[in-house]
Amino acid sequence: MSRESDQVQRFSPGDRVRVDIPDETHPDHRKYHGSHGEVIAVIPDDEVDDGRRKYRVDFDTGGYADFPYWHLRPPIAV
């Protein structure tokens, strides 16, 4: 069951986000922490290996990756 099952979906396609992976030992920390982009898709629980909804983020610098909600925050305004 998803950690979000009792909550409203946190992000929607078109939302601007920042990746926040504070654990420096996490394998994706160095590659993605602090990156900004736009949510381009919400991948439902039943389509994800670990059964937890993911958000596909298209990065401002190019490329994309999928993240759970707890690794995403509102963007930092510049």
ChimeraX attribute file (.defattr): number of C-alpha atoms within 10 A of each C-alpha:
attribute: neighborCount
match mode: 1-to-1
recipient: residues
	/A:1	11
	/A:2	13
	/A:3	13
	/A:4	15
	/A:5	11
	/A:6	8
	/A:7	8
	/A:8	7
	/A:9	11
	/A:10	12
	/A:11	20
	/A:12	14
	/A:13	13
	/A:14	13
	/A:15	14
	/A:16	20
	/A:17	22
	/A:18	21
	/A:19	22
	/A:20	19
	/A:21	20
	/A:22	12
	/A:23	11
	/A:24	10
	/A:25	9
	/A:26	11
	/A:27	10
	/A:28	11
	/A:29	15
	/A:30	13
	/A:31	10
	/A:32	16
	/A:33	18
	/A:34	17
	/A:35	16
	/A:36	22
	/A:37	21
	/A:38	21
	/A:39	24
	/A:40	19
	/A:41	16
	/A:42	18
	/A:43	16
	/A:44	13
	/A:45	17
	/A:46	12
	/A:47	11
	/A:48	11
	/A:49	8
	/A:50	11
	/A:51	13
	/A:52	19
	/A:53	24
	/A:54	22
	/A:55	23
	/A:56	20
	/A:57	27
	/A:58	20
	/A:59	20
	/A:60	11
	/A:61	9
	/A:62	7
	/A:63	9
	/A:64	15
	/A:65	12
	/A:66	17
	/A:67	18
	/A:68	15
	/A:69	18
	/A:70	13
	/A:71	17
	/A:72	23
	/A:73	17
	/A:74	13
	/A:75	17
	/A:76	10
	/A:77	4
	/A:78	3
